[in-house]
Amino acid sequence: MARSAKALEAYGLGGRHLRAFRLAADREVGLVEQAAGSSPERRAEVLAACLALHVALVKGGLHG
């Protein structure tokens, strides 16, 4: 996390911007936990699907 935050600083994204990333991540964690329950295997599957969707949405937003 620290390496990624440091890399983003070079592009002018500091602490106040990174809070938005943290809030979004916390919401995604909540969704994964809600959907998968306590099963580690299900959590991994739901997490993979959420991450794929997240990447697709961000890429789509940048290219659209």
MARSE-219212 format. One record per residue (C-alpha): residue number from 1; residue in one letter; x, y, z. Coordinates in Angstrom, 3 decimals, decimal comma, padded with zeros to 6 digits. Layout:
# residues N
<r><resi>NUM</resi><resn>A</resn><X>X</X><Y>Y</Y><Z>Z</Z></r>
...
END
This chain:
# residues 64
<r><resi>1</resi><resn>M</resn><X>000,000</X><Y>000,000</Y><Z>000,000</Z></r>
<r><resi>2</resi><resn>A</resn><X>002,757</X><Y>002,408</Y><Z>000,920</Z></r>
<r><resi>3</resi><resn>R</resn><X>004,531</X><Y>001,891</Y><Z>-002,407</Z></r>
<r><resi>4</resi><resn>S</resn><X>001,322</X><Y>002,522</Y><Z>-004,345</Z></r>
<r><resi>5</resi><resn>A</resn><X>000,527</X><Y>005,639</Y><Z>-002,313</Z></r>
<r><resi>6</resi><resn>K</resn><X>004,048</X><Y>006,943</Y><Z>-002,867</Z></r>
<r><resi>7</resi><resn>A</resn><X>003,770</X><Y>006,325</Y><Z>-006,623</Z></r>
<r><resi>8</resi><resn>L</resn><X>000,478</X><Y>008,242</Y><Z>-006,764</Z></r>
<r><resi>9</resi><resn>E</resn><X>002,067</X><Y>011,177</Y><Z>-004,929</Z></r>
<r><resi>10</resi><resn>A</resn><X>004,243</X><Y>011,721</Y><Z>-008,001</Z></r>
<r><resi>11</resi><resn>Y</resn><X>001,034</X><Y>012,469</Y><Z>-009,921</Z></r>
<r><resi>12</resi><resn>G</resn><X>-000,282</X><Y>014,902</Y><Z>-007,328</Z></r>
<r><resi>13</resi><resn>L</resn><X>-002,566</X><Y>012,466</Y><Z>-005,528</Z></r>
<r><resi>14</resi><resn>G</resn><X>-001,944</X><Y>012,966</Y><Z>-001,831</Z></r>
<r><resi>15</resi><resn>G</resn><X>-003,570</X><Y>011,944</Y><Z>001,411</Z></r>
<r><resi>16</resi><resn>R</resn><X>-006,918</X><Y>013,618</Y><Z>000,858</Z></r>
<r><resi>17</resi><resn>H</resn><X>-007,268</X><Y>011,892</Y><Z>-002,518</Z></r>
<r><resi>18</resi><resn>L</resn><X>-006,236</X><Y>008,525</Y><Z>-001,127</Z></r>
<r><resi>19</resi><resn>R</resn><X>-009,096</X><Y>008,674</Y><Z>001,393</Z></r>
<r><resi>20</resi><resn>A</resn><X>-011,504</X><Y>008,191</Y><Z>-001,512</Z></r>
<r><resi>21</resi><resn>F</resn><X>-009,666</X><Y>005,001</Y><Z>-002,473</Z></r>
<r><resi>22</resi><resn>R</resn><X>-009,841</X><Y>003,786</Y><Z>001,130</Z></r>
<r><resi>23</resi><resn>L</resn><X>-013,565</X><Y>004,486</Y><Z>001,435</Z></r>
<r><resi>24</resi><resn>A</resn><X>-014,265</X><Y>002,678</Y><Z>-001,838</Z></r>
<r><resi>25</resi><resn>A</resn><X>-012,159</X><Y>-000,296</Y><Z>-000,720</Z></r>
<r><resi>26</resi><resn>D</resn><X>-013,985</X><Y>-000,438</Y><Z>002,631</Z></r>
<r><resi>27</resi><resn>R</resn><X>-017,339</X><Y>-000,515</Y><Z>000,815</Z></r>
<r><resi>28</resi><resn>E</resn><X>-016,125</X><Y>-003,299</Y><Z>-001,469</Z></r>
<r><resi>29</resi><resn>V</resn><X>-014,903</X><Y>-005,310</Y><Z>001,515</Z></r>
<r><resi>30</resi><resn>G</resn><X>-018,349</X><Y>-004,976</Y><Z>003,076</Z></r>
<r><resi>31</resi><resn>L</resn><X>-019,999</X><Y>-006,222</Y><Z>-000,099</Z></r>
<r><resi>32</resi><resn>V</resn><X>-017,658</X><Y>-009,209</Y><Z>-000,340</Z></r>
<r><resi>33</resi><resn>E</resn><X>-018,298</X><Y>-010,124</Y><Z>003,295</Z></r>
<r><resi>34</resi><resn>Q</resn><X>-022,048</X><Y>-009,764</Y><Z>002,824</Z></r>
<r><resi>35</resi><resn>A</resn><X>-022,117</X><Y>-011,901</Y><Z>-000,309</Z></r>
<r><resi>36</resi><resn>A</resn><X>-019,636</X><Y>-014,584</Y><Z>000,735</Z></r>
<r><resi>37</resi><resn>G</resn><X>-020,171</X><Y>-014,977</Y><Z>004,444</Z></r>
<r><resi>38</resi><resn>S</resn><X>-017,346</X><Y>-016,635</Y><Z>006,343</Z></r>
<r><resi>39</resi><resn>S</resn><X>-016,270</X><Y>-019,144</Y><Z>003,707</Z></r>
<r><resi>40</resi><resn>P</resn><X>-012,684</X><Y>-018,348</Y><Z>002,633</Z></r>
<r><resi>41</resi><resn>E</resn><X>-013,222</X><Y>-020,040</Y><Z>-000,738</Z></r>
<r><resi>42</resi><resn>R</resn><X>-016,377</X><Y>-018,056</Y><Z>-001,453</Z></r>
<r><resi>43</resi><resn>R</resn><X>-014,691</X><Y>-014,855</Y><Z>-000,313</Z></r>
<r><resi>44</resi><resn>A</resn><X>-011,855</X><Y>-015,456</Y><Z>-002,768</Z></r>
<r><resi>45</resi><resn>E</resn><X>-014,329</X><Y>-016,092</Y><Z>-005,589</Z></r>
<r><resi>46</resi><resn>V</resn><X>-016,477</X><Y>-013,046</Y><Z>-004,793</Z></r>
<r><resi>47</resi><resn>L</resn><X>-013,380</X><Y>-010,886</Y><Z>-004,340</Z></r>
<r><resi>48</resi><resn>A</resn><X>-012,017</X><Y>-011,935</Y><Z>-007,733</Z></r>
<r><resi>49</resi><resn>A</resn><X>-015,334</X><Y>-011,079</Y><Z>-009,399</Z></r>
<r><resi>50</resi><resn>C</resn><X>-015,508</X><Y>-007,710</Y><Z>-007,601</Z></r>
<r><resi>51</resi><resn>L</resn><X>-011,961</X><Y>-006,804</Y><Z>-008,571</Z></r>
<r><resi>52</resi><resn>A</resn><X>-012,596</X><Y>-007,736</Y><Z>-012,204</Z></r>
<r><resi>53</resi><resn>L</resn><X>-015,730</X><Y>-005,580</Y><Z>-012,230</Z></r>
<r><resi>54</resi><resn>H</resn><X>-013,907</X><Y>-002,698</Y><Z>-010,553</Z></r>
<r><resi>55</resi><resn>V</resn><X>-011,094</X><Y>-002,781</Y><Z>-013,112</Z></r>
<r><resi>56</resi><resn>A</resn><X>-013,561</X><Y>-002,970</Y><Z>-016,001</Z></r>
<r><resi>57</resi><resn>L</resn><X>-015,573</X><Y>-000,016</Y><Z>-014,673</Z></r>
<r><resi>58</resi><resn>V</resn><X>-012,495</X><Y>002,143</Y><Z>-014,166</Z></r>
<r><resi>59</resi><resn>K</resn><X>-011,062</X><Y>001,256</Y><Z>-017,573</Z></r>
<r><resi>60</resi><resn>G</resn><X>-014,451</X><Y>001,878</Y><Z>-019,184</Z></r>
<r><resi>61</resi><resn>G</resn><X>-014,682</X><Y>005,249</Y><Z>-017,465</Z></r>
<r><resi>62</resi><resn>L</resn><X>-011,257</X><Y>006,275</Y><Z>-018,722</Z></r>
<r><resi>63</resi><resn>H</resn><X>-011,842</X><Y>005,121</Y><Z>-022,296</Z></r>
<r><resi>64</resi><resn>G</resn><X>-015,456</X><Y>006,256</Y><Z>-022,582</Z></r>
END
